[in-house]
């Protein structure tokens, strides 16, 4: 991650549950940061409705666990897709090699 001079960062405030958090973001990241904060707020609010007597820190940990599970599932999906692409590429190369006779010295 490149270091940015503090003056290159945009100060913003996001509200999650009942607290505001000051953040500094790249100007081009403001919209996505706000969207992520809204999504997190929605997840935490939903958890708070399900288990209202839990402290906010517990809710945050539960939300973080859900996000970690989602990330791990997506990582596994990406690895499976990479393996599929690799296998298909190998099969296509083998077919191409067979069509071309397997001899790269011929013109």
MIMARVEX-14575 format. One record per atom (N, C-alpha, C): residue number from 1; x, y, z; residue in three letters; atom name. Coordinates in nm, 2 decimals. Layout:
 resi      u      v      w resn name
  NUM      X      Y      Z  ALA   CA
...
// end
This chain:
 resi      u      v      w resn name
    1   0.08  -0.12   0.00  UNK    N
    1   0.00   0.00   0.00  UNK   CA
    1   0.09   0.12   0.00  UNK    C
    2   0.06   0.21  -0.09  UNK    N
    2   0.14   0.33  -0.10  UNK   CA
    2   0.11   0.43   0.01  UNK    C
    3   0.21   0.50   0.06  UNK    N
    3   0.18   0.60   0.17  UNK   CA
    3   0.13   0.73   0.10  UNK    C
    4   0.03   0.78   0.15  UNK    N
    4  -0.02   0.91   0.10  UNK   CA
    4   0.00   1.02   0.21  UNK    C
    5   0.03   1.13   0.16  UNK    N
    5   0.04   1.25   0.25  UNK   CA
    5  -0.09   1.28   0.31  UNK    C
    6  -0.10   1.31   0.44  UNK    N
    6  -0.23   1.33   0.50  UNK   CA
    6  -0.32   1.43   0.43  UNK    C
    7  -0.26   1.53   0.36  UNK    N
    7  -0.34   1.63   0.29  UNK   CA
    7  -0.40   1.57   0.17  UNK    C
    8  -0.36   1.45   0.12  UNK    N
    8  -0.42   1.39   0.00  UNK   CA
    8  -0.54   1.30   0.04  UNK    C
    9  -0.57   1.29   0.17  UNK    N
    9  -0.68   1.21   0.22  UNK   CA
    9  -0.79   1.30   0.25  UNK    C
   10  -0.91   1.25   0.23  UNK    N
   10  -1.04   1.32   0.26  UNK   CA
   10  -1.09   1.28   0.39  UNK    C
   11  -1.12   1.37   0.48  UNK    N
   11  -1.18   1.33   0.61  UNK   CA
   11  -1.33   1.32   0.59  UNK    C
   12  -1.38   1.20   0.64  UNK    N
   12  -1.52   1.17   0.63  UNK   CA
   12  -1.57   1.12   0.76  UNK    C
   13  -1.70   1.12   0.79  UNK    N
   13  -1.75   1.06   0.91  UNK   CA
   13  -1.86   0.96   0.86  UNK    C
   14  -1.86   0.84   0.92  UNK    N
   14  -1.96   0.74   0.90  UNK   CA
   14  -2.02   0.70   1.03  UNK    C
   15  -2.15   0.66   1.02  UNK    N
   15  -2.23   0.62   1.14  UNK   CA
   15  -2.25   0.47   1.13  UNK    C
   16  -2.21   0.41   1.24  UNK    N
   16  -2.23   0.26   1.25  UNK   CA
   16  -2.29   0.24   1.39  UNK    C
   17  -2.41   0.18   1.39  UNK    N
   17  -2.49   0.17   1.51  UNK   CA
   17  -2.51   0.31   1.57  UNK    C
   18  -2.48   0.34   1.69  UNK    N
   18  -2.51   0.47   1.75  UNK   CA
   18  -2.38   0.55   1.76  UNK    C
   19  -2.28   0.52   1.68  UNK    N
   19  -2.15   0.60   1.69  UNK   CA
   19  -2.11   0.65   1.56  UNK    C
   20  -2.05   0.77   1.56  UNK    N
   20  -1.99   0.82   1.44  UNK   CA
   20  -1.84   0.79   1.44  UNK    C
   21  -1.78   0.76   1.33  UNK    N
   21  -1.64   0.73   1.32  UNK   CA
   21  -1.58   0.82   1.22  UNK    C
   22  -1.47   0.90   1.26  UNK    N
   22  -1.40   0.98   1.16  UNK   CA
   22  -1.30   0.89   1.09  UNK    C
   23  -1.30   0.90   0.96  UNK    N
   23  -1.21   0.83   0.87  UNK   CA
   23  -1.14   0.92   0.78  UNK    C
   24  -1.02   0.88   0.73  UNK    N
   24  -0.96   0.95   0.62  UNK   CA
   24  -0.94   0.85   0.51  UNK    C
   25  -0.99   0.89   0.39  UNK    N
   25  -0.99   0.80   0.28  UNK   CA
   25  -0.94   0.88   0.15  UNK    C
   26  -0.90   0.81   0.05  UNK    N
   26  -0.87   0.87  -0.08  UNK   CA
   26  -1.00   0.92  -0.13  UNK    C
   27  -0.99   1.03  -0.20  UNK    N
   27  -1.12   1.09  -0.25  UNK   CA
   27  -1.19   0.99  -0.34  UNK    C
   28  -1.12   0.91  -0.42  UNK    N
   28  -1.18   0.81  -0.51  UNK   CA
   28  -1.24   0.69  -0.43  UNK    C
   29  -1.21   0.68  -0.31  UNK    N
   29  -1.26   0.57  -0.23  UNK   CA
   29  -1.38   0.61  -0.14  UNK    C
   30  -1.42   0.74  -0.14  UNK    N
   30  -1.52   0.78  -0.05  UNK   CA
   30  -1.65   0.71  -0.07  UNK    C
   31  -1.70   0.70  -0.19  UNK    N
   31  -1.83   0.64  -0.21  UNK   CA
   31  -1.83   0.49  -0.17  UNK    C
   32  -1.73   0.42  -0.20  UNK    N
   32  -1.72   0.27  -0.16  UNK   CA
   32  -1.71   0.26  -0.01  UNK    C
   33  -1.63   0.35   0.05  UNK    N
   33  -1.62   0.34   0.20  UNK   CA
   33  -1.75   0.37   0.27  UNK    C
   34  -1.83   0.47   0.22  UNK    N
   34  -1.96   0.50   0.27  UNK   CA
   34  -2.05   0.38   0.25  UNK    C
   35  -2.05   0.32   0.14  UNK    N
   35  -2.13   0.20   0.11  UNK   CA
   35  -2.10   0.09   0.20  UNK    C
   36  -1.97   0.06   0.22  UNK    N
   36  -1.93  -0.05   0.31  UNK   CA
   36  -1.98  -0.02   0.46  UNK    C
   37  -1.97   0.11   0.50  UNK    N
   37  -2.01   0.15   0.63  UNK   CA
   37  -2.16   0.13   0.65  UNK    C
   38  -2.24   0.16   0.54  UNK    N
   38  -2.38   0.14   0.55  UNK   CA
   38  -2.42  -0.01   0.56  UNK    C
   39  -2.34  -0.09   0.48  UNK    N
   39  -2.37  -0.23   0.48  UNK   CA
   39  -2.34  -0.29   0.62  UNK    C
   40  -2.22  -0.25   0.68  UNK    N
   40  -2.19  -0.29   0.81  UNK   CA
   40  -2.29  -0.25   0.91  UNK    C
   41  -2.34  -0.12   0.90  UNK    N
   41  -2.44  -0.07   0.99  UNK   CA
   41  -2.57  -0.16   0.98  UNK    C
   42  -2.61  -0.19   0.86  UNK    N
   42  -2.73  -0.27   0.84  UNK   CA
   42  -2.71  -0.41   0.90  UNK    C
   43  -2.59  -0.47   0.88  UNK    N
   43  -2.57  -0.61   0.94  UNK   CA
   43  -2.57  -0.60   1.10  UNK    C
   44  -2.50  -0.50   1.15  UNK    N
   44  -2.50  -0.49   1.30  UNK   CA
   44  -2.64  -0.46   1.35  UNK    C
   45  -2.71  -0.38   1.29  UNK    N
   45  -2.85  -0.34   1.33  UNK   CA
   45  -2.94  -0.47   1.33  UNK    C
   46  -2.93  -0.55   1.22  UNK    N
   46  -3.00  -0.67   1.22  UNK   CA
   46  -2.96  -0.77   1.33  UNK    C
   47  -2.83  -0.78   1.36  UNK    N
   47  -2.79  -0.86   1.47  UNK   CA
   47  -2.84  -0.81   1.60  UNK    C
   48  -2.84  -0.68   1.62  UNK    N
   48  -2.89  -0.62   1.74  UNK   CA
   48  -3.04  -0.65   1.76  UNK    C
   49  -3.11  -0.66   1.66  UNK    N
   49  -3.26  -0.69   1.67  UNK   CA
   49  -3.27  -0.84   1.71  UNK    C
   50  -3.18  -0.92   1.65  UNK    N
   50  -3.19  -1.07   1.68  UNK   CA
   50  -3.15  -1.10   1.83  UNK    C
   51  -3.04  -1.03   1.87  UNK    N
   51  -2.99  -1.06   2.01  UNK   CA
   51  -2.97  -0.92   2.08  UNK    C
   52  -3.08  -0.86   2.12  UNK    N
   52  -3.07  -0.72   2.17  UNK   CA
   52  -2.99  -0.69   2.29  UNK    C
   53  -2.96  -0.80   2.37  UNK    N
   53  -2.90  -0.77   2.50  UNK   CA
   53  -2.75  -0.79   2.49  UNK    C
   54  -2.69  -0.82   2.37  UNK    N
   54  -2.55  -0.83   2.36  UNK   CA
   54  -2.48  -0.70   2.34  UNK    C
   55  -2.36  -0.68   2.40  UNK    N
   55  -2.29  -0.56   2.38  UNK   CA
   55  -2.25  -0.54   2.24  UNK    C
   56  -2.23  -0.41   2.20  UNK    N
   56  -2.19  -0.38   2.06  UNK   CA
   56  -2.06  -0.45   2.02  UNK    C
   57  -1.97  -0.47   2.11  UNK    N
   57  -1.85  -0.54   2.08  UNK   CA
   57  -1.87  -0.68   2.04  UNK    C
   58  -1.96  -0.75   2.11  UNK    N
   58  -2.00  -0.89   2.07  UNK   CA
   58  -2.06  -0.89   1.93  UNK    C
   59  -2.15  -0.79   1.91  UNK    N
   59  -2.22  -0.79   1.78  UNK   CA
   59  -2.11  -0.76   1.67  UNK    C
   60  -2.01  -0.68   1.70  UNK    N
   60  -1.91  -0.65   1.60  UNK   CA
   60  -1.83  -0.78   1.57  UNK    C
   61  -1.80  -0.85   1.67  UNK    N
   61  -1.72  -0.98   1.65  UNK   CA
   61  -1.80  -1.08   1.57  UNK    C
   62  -1.93  -1.09   1.60  UNK    N
   62  -2.02  -1.18   1.52  UNK   CA
   62  -2.03  -1.14   1.38  UNK    C
   63  -2.04  -1.01   1.35  UNK    N
   63  -2.04  -0.96   1.22  UNK   CA
   63  -1.91  -0.98   1.15  UNK    C
   64  -1.80  -0.96   1.22  UNK    N
   64  -1.66  -0.99   1.16  UNK   CA
   64  -1.65  -1.14   1.13  UNK    C
   65  -1.70  -1.23   1.21  UNK    N
   65  -1.70  -1.37   1.18  UNK   CA
   65  -1.78  -1.40   1.06  UNK    C
   66  -1.89  -1.34   1.04  UNK    N
   66  -1.97  -1.36   0.92  UNK   CA
   66  -1.90  -1.31   0.80  UNK    C
   67  -1.84  -1.20   0.81  UNK    N
   67  -1.76  -1.14   0.69  UNK   CA
   67  -1.64  -1.23   0.66  UNK    C
   68  -1.57  -1.28   0.77  UNK    N
   68  -1.46  -1.37   0.75  UNK   CA
   68  -1.50  -1.50   0.68  UNK    C
   69  -1.62  -1.56   0.72  UNK    N
   69  -1.67  -1.68   0.65  UNK   CA
   69  -1.70  -1.65   0.51  UNK    C
   70  -1.77  -1.54   0.48  UNK    N
   70  -1.80  -1.50   0.34  UNK   CA
   70  -1.67  -1.49   0.26  UNK    C
   71  -1.57  -1.42   0.31  UNK    N
   71  -1.44  -1.41   0.24  UNK   CA
   71  -1.38  -1.54   0.22  UNK    C
   72  -1.38  -1.63   0.32  UNK    N
   72  -1.32  -1.76   0.30  UNK   CA
   72  -1.39  -1.84   0.19  UNK    C
   73  -1.53  -1.83   0.19  UNK    N
   73  -1.61  -1.90   0.09  UNK   CA
   73  -1.57  -1.85  -0.05  UNK    C
   74  -1.56  -1.72  -0.06  UNK    N
   74  -1.53  -1.65  -0.19  UNK   CA
   74  -1.39  -1.69  -0.24  UNK    C
   75  -1.29  -1.70  -0.14  UNK    N
   75  -1.16  -1.74  -0.17  UNK   CA
   75  -1.16  -1.88  -0.23  UNK    C
   76  -1.24  -1.97  -0.17  UNK    N
   76  -1.25  -2.11  -0.21  UNK   CA
   76  -1.31  -2.12  -0.35  UNK    C
   77  -1.41  -2.03  -0.38  UNK    N
   77  -1.47  -2.03  -0.51  UNK   CA
   77  -1.37  -1.98  -0.61  UNK    C
   78  -1.29  -1.88  -0.58  UNK    N
   78  -1.19  -1.83  -0.67  UNK   CA
   78  -1.09  -1.93  -0.70  UNK    C
   79  -1.04  -2.01  -0.60  UNK    N
   79  -0.95  -2.11  -0.62  UNK   CA
   79  -1.00  -2.22  -0.71  UNK    C
   80  -1.13  -2.26  -0.69  UNK    N
   80  -1.19  -2.36  -0.77  UNK   CA
   80  -1.20  -2.31  -0.92  UNK    C
   81  -1.24  -2.18  -0.94  UNK    N
   81  -1.24  -2.13  -1.07  UNK   CA
   81  -1.11  -2.13  -1.14  UNK    C
   82  -1.00  -2.09  -1.06  UNK    N
   82  -0.87  -2.09  -1.12  UNK   CA
   82  -0.83  -2.23  -1.16  UNK    C
   83  -0.86  -2.33  -1.08  UNK    N
   83  -0.83  -2.47  -1.11  UNK   CA
   83  -0.91  -2.51  -1.24  UNK    C
   84  -1.03  -2.47  -1.25  UNK    N
   84  -1.11  -2.50  -1.37  UNK   CA
   84  -1.05  -2.44  -1.50  UNK    C
   85  -1.01  -2.31  -1.48  UNK    N
   85  -0.95  -2.24  -1.60  UNK   CA
   85  -0.82  -2.31  -1.64  UNK    C
   86  -0.74  -2.34  -1.54  UNK    N
   86  -0.61  -2.41  -1.56  UNK   CA
   86  -0.63  -2.54  -1.64  UNK    C
   87  -0.73  -2.62  -1.59  UNK    N
   87  -0.76  -2.75  -1.65  UNK   CA
   87  -0.81  -2.73  -1.79  UNK    C
   88  -0.90  -2.63  -1.82  UNK    N
   88  -0.95  -2.61  -1.95  UNK   CA
   88  -0.83  -2.56  -2.04  UNK    C
   89  -0.75  -2.47  -1.99  UNK    N
   89  -0.63  -2.42  -2.07  UNK   CA
   89  -0.54  -2.54  -2.11  UNK    C
   90  -0.51  -2.63  -2.01  UNK    N
   90  -0.43  -2.74  -2.05  UNK   CA
   90  -0.50  -2.83  -2.15  UNK    C
   91  -0.63  -2.85  -2.14  UNK    N
   91  -0.70  -2.93  -2.24  UNK   CA
   91  -0.70  -2.86  -2.38  UNK    C
   92  -0.72  -2.73  -2.38  UNK    N
   92  -0.71  -2.66  -2.51  UNK   CA
   92  -0.58  -2.66  -2.57  UNK    C
   93  -0.47  -2.65  -2.49  UNK    N
   93  -0.34  -2.66  -2.54  UNK   CA
   93  -0.31  -2.79  -2.60  UNK    C
   94  -0.35  -2.90  -2.53  UNK    N
   94  -0.33  -3.03  -2.57  UNK   CA
   94  -0.41  -3.05  -2.71  UNK    C
   95  -0.53  -3.00  -2.72  UNK    N
   95  -0.60  -3.01  -2.85  UNK   CA
   95  -0.53  -2.94  -2.96  UNK    C
   96  -0.48  -2.82  -2.93  UNK    N
   96  -0.41  -2.74  -3.03  UNK   CA
   96  -0.29  -2.81  -3.07  UNK    C
   97  -0.22  -2.87  -2.97  UNK    N
   97  -0.09  -2.94  -3.00  UNK   CA
   97  -0.12  -3.06  -3.09  UNK    C
   98  -0.23  -3.13  -3.07  UNK    N
   98  -0.27  -3.24  -3.15  UNK   CA
   98  -0.31  -3.20  -3.29  UNK    C
   99  -0.38  -3.09  -3.30  UNK    N
   99  -0.42  -3.04  -3.43  UNK   CA
   99  -0.30  -2.99  -3.51  UNK    C
  100  -0.20  -2.93  -3.45  UNK    N
  100  -0.08  -2.88  -3.51  UNK   CA
  100   0.02  -2.99  -3.53  UNK    C
  101  -0.01  -3.11  -3.49  UNK    N
  101   0.08  -3.22  -3.50  UNK   CA
  101   0.19  -3.24  -3.40  UNK    C
  102   0.19  -3.15  -3.30  UNK    N
  102   0.28  -3.16  -3.19  UNK   CA
  102   0.42  -3.12  -3.23  UNK    C
  103   0.44  -3.08  -3.35  UNK    N
  103   0.58  -3.05  -3.40  UNK   CA
  103   0.59  -2.90  -3.43  UNK    C
  104   0.65  -2.82  -3.34  UNK    N
  104   0.65  -2.68  -3.36  UNK   CA
  104   0.76  -2.63  -3.46  UNK    C
  105   0.84  -2.73  -3.51  UNK    N
  105   0.95  -2.69  -3.60  UNK   CA
  105   0.89  -2.68  -3.74  UNK    C
  106   0.78  -2.74  -3.77  UNK    N
  106   0.72  -2.73  -3.91  UNK   CA
  106   0.65  -2.59  -3.93  UNK    C
  107   0.66  -2.54  -4.05  UNK    N
  107   0.59  -2.42  -4.08  UNK   CA
  107   0.48  -2.44  -4.17  UNK    C
// end
